[in-house]
Amino acid sequence: MNAKNTLLVLTKFIVSAGLLYLIISKTGIEKVLAALKTVNPLSFLFAGLMYISSVLISSRRLQLLLPEGFKLRKLFSLYLIGSFFNTILPGLIGGDAIKAYYLYKDTGRSSTAVASVFMDRYIGFAAMMVLGMSAYPFGFRYFRGSYIEWLLPLIVLLFVAGSFLVLGLRIGRRFIFLSEFYDYFHLYRNRPDAVVKTFLLSLMVQGVCIFAIYGLSLGLKLEVPLLSFFIFIPITTTLATLPISISGLGVREASYVLLFGFVGVSPAHATALSFAWFLSTALGSLPGLIEYLRYKKAFGAPVQSR
């Protein structure tokens, strides 16, 4: 790992550690642990299985974005590997980079590999924004007059603006690599059936994850309206995905404390809910280690830039 990457990982670690320290020092680690101890073990199992189900659905979505011939079993393995690196080994090699690397090994075309992984992530975010905005009018009473009133619409606006700049105006099309990248997107503009199917699968993925977190809240004996999860989870997921922390740690917990506080959840229970979801995804990501060792033996390990 070169000095630049080391500095980046260190910065992310400082952000995560700082936010976690701030939250736990104000909440009390003993209260958070006490809340976690009350979680029904079946809730953890349910959330873990739901997370693996979301990975399987995501694998089918990626399959639709690739040339014919890719088996679902192989893509499921790649998704598990990506999930393992994002959750268990954050900051070393990104999960999307891992998937793109091994897809490149199969296709021999870096632009197709990168573009398909990007499109897979992009459509997932689009579905998340749609779910959030669909629930927004019905849950407006929970956060009327607060900053949440404009936060979700702002995130959606930035997403739409970024999409227009990157995909509409094709910024960067003069570069050879990005030119091939845009050719890939142009191909799927002429395949609306594939785009619709991947979008519907994305809605399923987001819905599965939201119900998994809702199940954990029931395991914590929290009385939180289901509707609020459809509004808050898109916000927390977006913020946690920003490359400023280690696997979203700290950022996600702070978001849970701030957002779920609007529906009466205490900081300790909100933090416990966030930790419970992280532990569930970590549990569901462990099979990715086995798959990675198998792929590493066959294709070698991705090499980071120096």
ZIMONOR-V106404 format. One record per helix or strand. SS is the DSSP state (H for helix, E for strand). FROM is the first residue (numbers start at 1). TO is the last residue. Records with the same first field share a line. If there is no record, write none. Layout:
SS = FROM-TO / FROM-TO
This chain:
H = 3-27 / 29-37 / 41-64 / 72-87 / 95-107 / 110-136 / 140-143 / 148-168 / 176-189 / 192-219 / 226-241 / 251-263 / 267-285 / 287-299
